[in-house]
Amino acid sequence: MKNLTYEHGSYHSFNISDPKPRTIHKASVKDRLLHHAIYRQLYPFFDKKFIADSYSCRIGKGTHKAIARFQRFFFKVSKNNTRTSWVLKCDIRKFFASIDQDILIEILKKHRLEPEVIELLETIIKSFNSGMPNKGLPLGNLTSQLLVNVYMNEFDQFVKHQLKQKYYIRYADDFVFLSDNKAELEHLIPKIKEFLETKLKLNLHPDKVYIKTFASGVDFLGWVNFPKHRVLRTATRRRVIKRIKGNPKPETITSYLGVLKHGNTEKLRSMVIC
């Protein structure tokens, strides 16, 4: 590091299902130590630049707070559930694998980091190959969690300053807009699509972009959200039951009970306890 001769090592890859199939790329212990050191130094610098309603991999944020914010936005938009609230739900196709490394490096340079820091980050970014030239970040790197937020902050700023959207929440590549005007949300879609494709080389998932009323139930971050309650999506519910049957240890049950307390899951909780 002192001599500026550091070279990143190779990755060990393995597959998981959580719940959908993912490939994790694990760096060596030496490289992971460096990732943690970089994260500790750069997280405070970048975190203060992010919008308040970006919830992924940030201290004091997370899925539960994102869902709670989603519920509060509903009551504001719907005037305490007295008018229809519409939700535009979007998802980015193959998010981590589609990150353009060269664009990411240019974004990092805009933040006026020291040249040595940029060079080090570029070494880490370019250490990974998703199968496409200069594309992708490894799911196993701690630095990837920070870097995707830096990347998507470009979109967040566009949403706030160009699209002027007040009721917007993003968790990684999963994001929602709320409005009492369905046509307004419909007009957002081509603008969102154009920005992501031209500025960040990302594509919306064609099967995961839709507009529906909040009252009809919106699937967001593992829960189907309604005006006065939320329930686990069916696939998640089945997975919980399957895993508990396969591993009925007290710590497993306690872990799932901690998740289930955030929604209307009395029947499922009674099944878990039994």
VOPAGU-2260 file (C-alpha; in pm, 1 decimal, decimal comma):
REM VOPAGU-2260
SITE   aa  ch    i         X         Y         Z
SITE  MET   A    0       0,0       0,0       0,0
SITE  LYS   A    1     278,1     243,7      90,8
SITE  ASN   A    2     460,3     176,7    -233,9
SITE  LEU   A    3     136,0     198,3    -437,4
SITE  THR   A    4     202,2    -148,6    -579,7
SITE  TYR   A    5    -104,9    -324,1    -438,6
SITE  GLU   A    6    -272,4    -574,3    -669,3
SITE  HIS   A    7    -611,8    -727,1    -599,8
SITE  GLY   A    8    -632,2   -1106,6    -592,0
SITE  SER   A    9    -880,9   -1339,2    -759,1
SITE  TYR   A   10   -1226,5   -1436,4    -632,3
SITE  HIS   A   11   -1379,5   -1761,7    -513,5
SITE  SER   A   12   -1734,0   -1790,8    -647,2
SITE  PHE   A   13   -2029,3   -1993,6    -518,3
SITE  ASN   A   14   -2405,9   -1991,6    -567,9
SITE  ILE   A   15   -2682,7   -1928,5    -317,0
SITE  SER   A   16   -3061,4   -1906,6    -333,5
SITE  ASP   A   17   -3182,0   -1610,0    -125,7
SITE  PRO   A   18   -3454,1   -1662,9    -249,2
SITE  LYS   A   19   -3355,8   -1632,6    -614,8
SITE  PRO   A   20   -3026,7   -1779,2    -743,2
SITE  ARG   A   21   -2727,2   -1548,0    -695,3
SITE  THR   A   22   -2356,3   -1588,6    -752,1
SITE  ILE   A   23   -2138,0   -1463,5    -466,3
SITE  HIS   A   24   -1776,9   -1373,2    -538,5
SITE  LYS   A   25   -1558,7   -1392,6    -228,2
SITE  ALA   A   26   -1223,3   -1216,0    -216,8
SITE  SER   A   27    -919,0   -1334,4     -21,0
SITE  VAL   A   28    -876,7   -1242,0     346,0
SITE  LYS   A   29    -606,7    -989,3     250,8
SITE  ASP   A   30    -835,3    -814,6       4,7
SITE  ARG   A   31   -1136,4    -824,4     239,0
SITE  LEU   A   32    -932,0    -650,7     508,1
SITE  LEU   A   33    -859,4    -373,6     260,0
SITE  HIS   A   34   -1228,2    -353,3     162,0
SITE  HIS   A   35   -1324,9    -299,8     525,0
SITE  ALA   A   36   -1058,6     -32,9     573,9
SITE  ILE   A   37   -1174,5     154,7     262,2
SITE  TYR   A   38   -1538,5     125,4     365,4
SITE  ARG   A   39   -1469,0     267,6     712,8
SITE  GLN   A   40   -1291,0     567,7     563,9
SITE  LEU   A   41   -1521,2     644,1     270,9
SITE  TYR   A   42   -1865,4     560,4     410,1
SITE  PRO   A   43   -1894,3     880,8     620,6
SITE  PHE   A   44   -1774,0    1091,1     326,4
SITE  PHE   A   45   -2033,1     955,9      82,9
SITE  ASP   A   46   -2322,2     891,1     319,5
SITE  LYS   A   47   -2381,6    1260,0     381,8
SITE  LYS   A   48   -2415,9    1311,5       5,5
SITE  PHE   A   49   -2698,1    1057,4     -29,8
SITE  ILE   A   50   -3067,5    1148,9     -17,5
SITE  ALA   A   51   -3261,4    1067,0     299,7
SITE  ASP   A   52   -3482,0     812,1     124,7
SITE  SER   A   53   -3204,0     580,9       4,7
SITE  TYR   A   54   -3223,3     288,9     249,6
SITE  SER   A   55   -2989,7      12,0     132,9
SITE  CYS   A   56   -2669,2     -66,4     326,5
SITE  ARG   A   57   -2673,0     251,5     532,1
SITE  ILE   A   58   -2636,0     294,7     907,0
SITE  GLY   A   59   -2973,1     369,0    1066,1
SITE  LYS   A   60   -3166,9     270,9     752,8
SITE  GLY   A   61   -3265,4     -75,7     622,9
SITE  THR   A   62   -3575,5    -252,4     492,9
SITE  HIS   A   63   -3800,9    -201,3     794,9
SITE  LYS   A   64   -3745,5     173,6     800,9
SITE  ALA   A   65   -3797,6     189,4     423,6
SITE  ILE   A   66   -4131,7      11,4     458,0
SITE  ALA   A   67   -4235,8     237,6     746,0
SITE  ARG   A   68   -4149,9     541,5     533,0
SITE  PHE   A   69   -4349,8     390,4     246,0
SITE  GLN   A   70   -4653,4     367,9     476,5
SITE  ARG   A   71   -4610,7     729,3     593,5
SITE  PHE   A   72   -4585,1     848,9     233,8
SITE  PHE   A   73   -4912,4     670,1     158,7
SITE  PHE   A   74   -5096,7     858,6     432,0
SITE  LYS   A   75   -4955,3    1190,0     312,3
SITE  VAL   A   76   -5040,5    1130,9     -53,8
SITE  SER   A   77   -5384,0     986,8      23,7
SITE  LYS   A   78   -5467,8    1259,4     279,2
SITE  ASN   A   79   -5505,4     998,7     551,9
SITE  ASN   A   80   -5662,3     742,0     323,4
SITE  THR   A   81   -5935,5     974,5     191,7
SITE  ARG   A   82   -5821,7     968,4    -171,9
SITE  THR   A   83   -5659,4     719,4    -407,0
SITE  SER   A   84   -5283,0     681,4    -381,0
SITE  TRP   A   85   -5103,6     537,5    -684,3
SITE  VAL   A   86   -4765,5     362,9    -671,1
SITE  LEU   A   87   -4511,4     325,2    -951,4
SITE  LYS   A   88   -4289,7      28,2    -868,1
SITE  CYS   A   89   -3962,7     -27,9   -1059,8
SITE  ASP   A   90   -3675,9    -273,2   -1058,3
SITE  ILE   A   91   -3344,8    -276,8   -1247,3
SITE  ARG   A   92   -3257,0    -581,8   -1453,2
SITE  LYS   A   93   -2939,6    -769,1   -1342,9
SITE  PHE   A   94   -2835,3    -475,5   -1126,6
SITE  PHE   A   95   -2490,3    -568,0    -989,6
SITE  ALA   A   96   -2383,3    -738,0   -1312,1
SITE  SER   A   97   -2486,0    -432,2   -1517,7
SITE  ILE   A   98   -2290,8    -162,4   -1331,2
SITE  ASP   A   99   -2063,6       8,4   -1584,5
SITE  GLN   A  100   -1717,6      20,5   -1426,1
SITE  ASP   A  101   -1590,0     312,4   -1635,1
SITE  ILE   A  102   -1896,4     524,5   -1555,8
SITE  LEU   A  103   -1856,5     440,9   -1186,6
SITE  ILE   A  104   -1493,2     553,8   -1190,3
SITE  GLU   A  105   -1588,9     882,0   -1358,3
SITE  ILE   A  106   -1857,8     937,6   -1094,0
SITE  LEU   A  107   -1601,4     877,7    -819,0
SITE  LYS   A  108   -1365,9    1133,4    -979,3
SITE  LYS   A  109   -1640,8    1397,3    -961,3
SITE  HIS   A  110   -1626,3    1374,1    -582,6
SITE  ARG   A  111   -1269,6    1505,9    -581,2
SITE  LEU   A  112   -1109,7    1218,3    -396,0
SITE  GLU   A  113    -731,7    1205,8    -380,6
SITE  PRO   A  114    -571,9    1049,6    -693,2
SITE  GLU   A  115    -425,6     764,5    -486,6
SITE  VAL   A  116    -772,1     680,1    -351,8
SITE  ILE   A  117    -920,4     683,1    -700,8
SITE  GLU   A  118    -641,4     457,9    -824,0
SITE  LEU   A  119    -702,1     214,2    -537,5
SITE  LEU   A  120   -1078,3     208,6    -597,4
SITE  GLU   A  121   -1018,6     154,5    -967,6
SITE  THR   A  122    -796,5    -143,4    -885,6
SITE  ILE   A  123   -1075,6    -298,8    -678,8
SITE  ILE   A  124   -1346,4    -219,8    -935,0
SITE  LYS   A  125   -1143,2    -359,6   -1224,9
SITE  SER   A  126   -1053,2    -673,8   -1027,5
SITE  PHE   A  127   -1392,5    -818,4   -1115,3
SITE  ASN   A  128   -1523,8    -942,8   -1447,1
SITE  SER   A  129   -1893,1   -1031,2   -1480,7
SITE  GLY   A  130   -1840,1   -1190,1   -1820,3
SITE  MET   A  131   -1890,0    -862,0   -2005,7
SITE  PRO   A  132   -1602,1    -615,5   -2058,1
SITE  ASN   A  133   -1586,4    -345,5   -1787,4
SITE  LYS   A  134   -1917,9    -452,3   -1637,8
SITE  GLY   A  135   -2031,6    -554,1   -1293,5
SITE  LEU   A  136   -1945,9    -544,3    -925,2
SITE  PRO   A  137   -1905,5    -856,0    -707,3
SITE  LEU   A  138   -2189,3    -926,6    -464,3
SITE  GLY   A  139   -1939,1   -1047,0    -204,7
SITE  ASN   A  140   -1741,8    -721,7    -161,4
SITE  LEU   A  141   -1827,1    -482,7     120,5
SITE  THR   A  142   -1706,9    -200,3    -105,4
SITE  SER   A  143   -1970,4    -298,4    -362,6
SITE  GLN   A  144   -2247,4    -201,2    -120,0
SITE  LEU   A  145   -2108,5     150,0     -95,3
SITE  LEU   A  146   -2018,0     181,9    -462,6
SITE  VAL   A  147   -2365,5      89,0    -590,6
SITE  ASN   A  148   -2510,4     361,1    -367,9
SITE  VAL   A  149   -2260,2     609,0    -512,4
SITE  TYR   A  150   -2362,9     492,2    -861,0
SITE  MET   A  151   -2737,7     511,3    -795,2
SITE  ASN   A  152   -2703,4     844,8    -616,4
SITE  GLU   A  153   -2679,7     991,4    -966,4
SITE  PHE   A  154   -3030,9     862,8   -1029,4
SITE  ASP   A  155   -3154,6     973,7    -685,2
SITE  GLN   A  156   -3036,7    1329,6    -752,5
SITE  PHE   A  157   -3204,6    1322,8   -1094,4
SITE  VAL   A  158   -3531,2    1212,5    -934,1
SITE  LYS   A  159   -3517,6    1488,3    -674,0
SITE  HIS   A  160   -3380,7    1779,8    -875,6
SITE  GLN   A  161   -3499,3    1708,6   -1230,5
SITE  LEU   A  162   -3815,2    1505,4   -1187,3
SITE  LYS   A  163   -3899,5    1694,7    -865,2
SITE  GLN   A  164   -4041,6    1384,8    -699,0
SITE  LYS   A  165   -4106,5    1418,3    -327,4
SITE  TYR   A  166   -4251,2    1073,9    -255,9
SITE  TYR   A  167   -3971,6     844,4    -373,3
SITE  ILE   A  168   -3794,7     560,1    -191,4
SITE  ARG   A  169   -3506,2     344,5    -313,0
SITE  TYR   A  170   -3357,0      27,8    -168,4
SITE  ALA   A  171   -3068,3     -86,8    -394,1
SITE  ASP   A  172   -3230,3    -145,6    -735,1
SITE  ASP   A  173   -3586,2    -156,8    -600,4
SITE  PHE   A  174   -3766,8     179,9    -596,2
SITE  VAL   A  175   -4113,4     330,4    -572,4
SITE  PHE   A  176   -4288,1     659,8    -645,1
SITE  LEU   A  177   -4621,4     764,2    -492,1
SITE  SER   A  178   -4874,1    1013,9    -629,3
SITE  ASP   A  179   -5247,3    1087,0    -626,4
SITE  ASN   A  180   -5218,7    1133,1   -1004,3
SITE  LYS   A  181   -5178,0     814,2   -1208,6
SITE  ALA   A  182   -5098,4    1007,1   -1529,2
SITE  GLU   A  183   -4806,7    1179,3   -1356,3
SITE  LEU   A  184   -4652,5     841,3   -1274,4
SITE  GLU   A  185   -4711,7     715,2   -1627,3
SITE  HIS   A  186   -4520,6    1014,8   -1764,4
SITE  LEU   A  187   -4226,8     937,0   -1535,0
SITE  ILE   A  188   -4155,4     593,9   -1683,5
SITE  PRO   A  189   -3995,8     702,5   -2016,0
SITE  LYS   A  190   -3790,7     969,5   -1835,3
SITE  ILE   A  191   -3665,1     715,9   -1581,8
SITE  LYS   A  192   -3588,6     465,8   -1856,2
SITE  GLU   A  193   -3396,1     720,3   -2064,7
SITE  PHE   A  194   -3182,8     841,7   -1774,5
SITE  LEU   A  195   -3092,0     492,3   -1658,5
SITE  GLU   A  196   -3004,8     375,7   -2009,0
SITE  THR   A  197   -2811,8     681,6   -2127,6
SITE  LYS   A  198   -2639,0     794,0   -1807,2
SITE  LEU   A  199   -2586,6     469,4   -1615,2
SITE  LYS   A  200   -2621,9     196,8   -1882,0
SITE  LEU   A  201   -2891,1      23,9   -1675,7
SITE  ASN   A  202   -3222,8    -122,4   -1789,3
SITE  LEU   A  203   -3554,9    -145,6   -1610,7
SITE  HIS   A  204   -3676,9    -501,2   -1565,6
SITE  PRO   A  205   -3958,7    -533,5   -1822,7
SITE  ASP   A  206   -4166,4    -761,2   -1596,1
SITE  LYS   A  207   -4122,7    -560,6   -1276,1
SITE  VAL   A  208   -4244,5    -213,0   -1367,2
SITE  TYR   A  209   -4608,8    -142,8   -1286,4
SITE  ILE   A  210   -4852,3     113,2   -1149,2
SITE  LYS   A  211   -5125,0      13,4    -905,2
SITE  THR   A  212   -5315,8     157,0    -612,3
SITE  PHE   A  213   -5173,4     124,5    -264,9
SITE  ALA   A  214   -5509,6     -10,8    -148,4
SITE  SER   A  215   -5479,9    -310,2    -383,5
SITE  GLY   A  216   -5155,7    -417,6    -213,1
SITE  VAL   A  217   -4802,6    -325,7    -326,9
SITE  ASP   A  218   -4524,4    -582,7    -307,1
SITE  PHE   A  219   -4220,9    -394,5    -176,2
SITE  LEU   A  220   -3915,0    -533,2       5,9
SITE  GLY   A  221   -4066,1    -871,6      88,1
SITE  TRP   A  222   -4400,7    -745,1     215,6
SITE  VAL   A  223   -4734,2    -680,9      45,0
SITE  ASN   A  224   -4829,7    -338,9     179,4
SITE  PHE   A  225   -5188,5    -221,7     233,7
SITE  PRO   A  226   -5316,5     104,1     388,4
SITE  LYS   A  227   -5360,1     -37,6     739,3
SITE  HIS   A  228   -5158,9    -357,7     740,4
SITE  ARG   A  229   -4890,6    -557,5     559,6
SITE  VAL   A  230   -4845,9    -929,3     499,0
SITE  LEU   A  231   -4557,0   -1142,9     382,6
SITE  ARG   A  232   -4559,8   -1219,3      11,9
SITE  THR   A  233   -4666,4   -1578,5     -53,3
SITE  ALA   A  234   -4323,1   -1698,3    -167,6
SITE  THR   A  235   -4158,4   -1554,5     145,5
SITE  ARG   A  236   -4418,6   -1715,4     370,1
SITE  ARG   A  237   -4359,6   -2055,6     212,4
SITE  ARG   A  238   -3983,9   -2013,8     247,1
SITE  VAL   A  239   -4013,1   -1929,4     618,0
SITE  ILE   A  240   -4222,0   -2240,0     684,0
SITE  LYS   A  241   -3986,9   -2461,4     481,4
SITE  ARG   A  242   -3672,2   -2335,7     654,0
SITE  ILE   A  243   -3817,2   -2371,0    1003,1
SITE  LYS   A  244   -3927,5   -2727,8     929,4
SITE  GLY   A  245   -3578,7   -2803,2     798,6
SITE  ASN   A  246   -3397,8   -2629,8    1085,5
SITE  PRO   A  247   -3623,0   -2593,8    1393,4
SITE  LYS   A  248   -3346,2   -2463,3    1620,7
SITE  PRO   A  249   -3443,1   -2199,4    1882,4
SITE  GLU   A  250   -3212,1   -1937,5    1727,7
SITE  THR   A  251   -3371,2   -1991,9    1384,2
SITE  ILE   A  252   -3722,4   -1951,9    1526,2
SITE  THR   A  253   -3619,5   -1642,0    1722,9
SITE  SER   A  254   -3469,7   -1488,5    1408,7
SITE  TYR   A  255   -3785,6   -1537,6    1205,5
SITE  LEU   A  256   -4008,6   -1414,4    1487,2
SITE  GLY   A  257   -3803,3   -1094,6    1481,6
SITE  VAL   A  258   -3885,0   -1050,4    1113,2
SITE  LEU   A  259   -4252,1   -1145,0    1145,1
SITE  LYS   A  260   -4324,4    -888,8    1417,6
SITE  HIS   A  261   -4301,9    -613,9    1154,5
SITE  GLY   A  262   -4626,3    -718,1     984,8
SITE  ASN   A  263   -4966,9    -874,5    1031,9
SITE  THR   A  264   -4848,4   -1232,2    1072,7
SITE  GLU   A  265   -5029,3   -1362,1    1383,0
SITE  LYS   A  266   -5127,2   -1693,4    1221,2
SITE  LEU   A  267   -4777,9   -1754,2    1083,1
SITE  ARG   A  268   -4615,5   -1661,5    1413,8
SITE  SER   A  269   -4836,4   -1912,2    1597,0
SITE  MET   A  270   -4728,5   -2178,9    1345,0
SITE  VAL   A  271   -4361,6   -2089,5    1399,2
SITE  ILE   A  272   -4390,9   -2107,4    1778,3
SITE  CYS   A  273   -4571,2   -2439,6    1761,9
